[in-house]
């Protein structure tokens, strides 16, 4: 049985920030996207511990340096896809 700690990047390795937001829910969606693509990531609060002061400060996603380029590409592809969905005109219902 694999431990859950194997999914968290090595804290002694170099971690790179690939995403940030003031909205924790947005960060959780991006985290799920990256993890479903096989990229291990860690979520860190910029200013205040969210379990003590929820909503204060921002939240960032960190990945291993060697995964940063792929993570950014995945995030950008998701943004483009979401943008296309928002600009598509609905089909007229007749």
Number of C-alpha atoms within 10 A of each C-alpha: 3 6 6 7 8 9 14 14 17 15 9 6 10 12 19 18 18 20 18 19 15 15 14 19 11 13 20 14 11 19 23 14 16 20 14 10 12 12 19 20 25 18 18 17 18 15 11 15 15 16 7 8 10 11 15 15 16 19 25 20 22 23 26 22 14 11 17 18 13 15 29 15 12 16 17 12 12 14 12 12 11 11 11 11 11 10 8 8 8 8 6 5 4 3
